[in-house]
């Protein structure tokens, strides 16, 4: 399993292609918050401008689908296909694209707590 932000996922798109090409049964969770999160958390409180570390929404689902794997999570029910993948042949990686910001995931906000630890 890999857990990374959307900025890291963009920088590592070639790694996703490799996972798919090799058929590795790996779960990749992307915390998609439209920013380079570490920079926002470190530079924001210091008063530095954040316009260069925030970016427009990126459709990571389409990028991952182009490689042959994706799961967009915006509601708790959206996680159901992950259970199917877990019990299935797992012949491809699974990318879970979720928004960790409070209120962005229906029924509680953010990604499920076990994914946040």
C-alpha positions in Angstrom: 0.0 0.0 0.0 1.1 3.5 -0.8 -0.6 6.6 0.6 0.3 9.9 -1.0 -1.0 13.3 -1.9 -2.2 14.4 -5.3 0.9 16.4 -6.0 3.0 13.3 -5.3 0.7 11.2 -7.4 1.2 13.6 -10.3 5.0 13.5 -9.9 4.8 9.7 -9.7 2.4 8.9 -12.6 5.1 6.8 -14.2 5.2 4.6 -11.1 1.5 3.9 -11.5 2.1 2.8 -15.1 4.7 0.4 -13.9 2.4 -1.0 -11.2 -0.3 -1.6 -13.9 2.2 -3.0 -16.5 3.6 -5.5 -14.0 0.1 -6.4 -12.6 1.2 -5.7 -9.0 -1.7 -6.1 -6.5 -1.0 -2.8 -4.7 -3.5 -0.3 -3.2 -2.5 3.4 -3.8 -4.5 5.9 -1.8 -4.3 9.5 -3.0 -5.3 12.3 -0.7 -6.6 14.6 -3.4 -6.8 18.1 -1.9 -5.7 20.3 -4.8 -2.4 21.2 -3.2 1.1 20.2 -2.3 0.0 19.6 1.3 3.3 19.7 3.1 4.1 23.1 1.6 0.7 24.5 2.6 1.1 23.3 6.2 4.7 24.5 6.5 4.6 27.8 4.6 1.0 28.9 5.3 1.4 29.5 9.0 4.6 31.5 8.3 2.6 33.8 6.1 4.2 32.8 2.8 2.0 33.0 -0.3 0.5 29.7 -1.3 -0.5 30.4 -4.9 2.3 28.3 -6.3 1.5 25.2 -4.1 -2.2 25.1 -4.7 -3.5 24.0 -8.1 -6.8 23.5 -9.9 -8.5 20.1 -9.5 -6.8 17.4 -11.3 -8.8 14.5 -12.7 -6.6 11.7 -11.3 -9.3 9.2 -11.9 -9.0 9.8 -15.7 -5.2 9.5 -15.5 -5.4 6.3 -13.6 -8.2 4.9 -15.8 -5.8 5.5 -18.8 -3.5 3.1 -17.1 -6.3 0.7 -16.3 -7.0 1.2 -12.6 -9.0 3.7 -10.6 -11.6 4.2 -7.8 -13.0 7.6 -7.0 -14.2 8.0 -3.5 -16.6 10.9 -2.7 -19.1 8.9 -0.5 -18.7 6.0 1.8 -20.6 3.8 -0.6 -17.9 4.5 -3.2 -15.6 2.2 -1.3 -17.7 -0.9 -2.2 -15.6 -1.8 -5.3 -12.5 -1.9 -3.0 -14.0 -4.8 -1.2 -14.6 -6.6 -4.5 -11.0 -5.9 -5.5 -9.8 -7.4 -2.1 -11.7 -10.6 -2.7 -11.0 -10.8 -6.4 -8.0 -11.9 -8.3 -6.1 -8.6 -7.6 -4.3 -8.7 -11.0 -4.1 -5.0 -11.2 -3.3 -2.2 -8.7 -6.1 -0.2 -7.2 -5.9 3.6 -7.0 -8.3 5.1 -4.5 -8.8 8.9 -5.2 -10.3 10.5 -2.1 -10.6 14.0 -0.8 -9.4 14.3 2.8 -10.8 17.8 3.5 -13.5 17.9 6.1 -17.0 17.8 4.6 -15.8 16.5 1.2 -16.8 12.9 1.8 -20.4 12.4 2.5 -21.3 10.8 5.9 -18.6 12.2 8.2 -16.3 14.2 6.0 -12.7 13.4 5.0 -11.4 9.9 4.3 -12.4 7.1 6.7 -10.3 7.5 9.9 -8.3 4.2 9.5 -6.9 5.8 6.3 -6.0 9.0 8.0 -3.6 7.4 10.6 
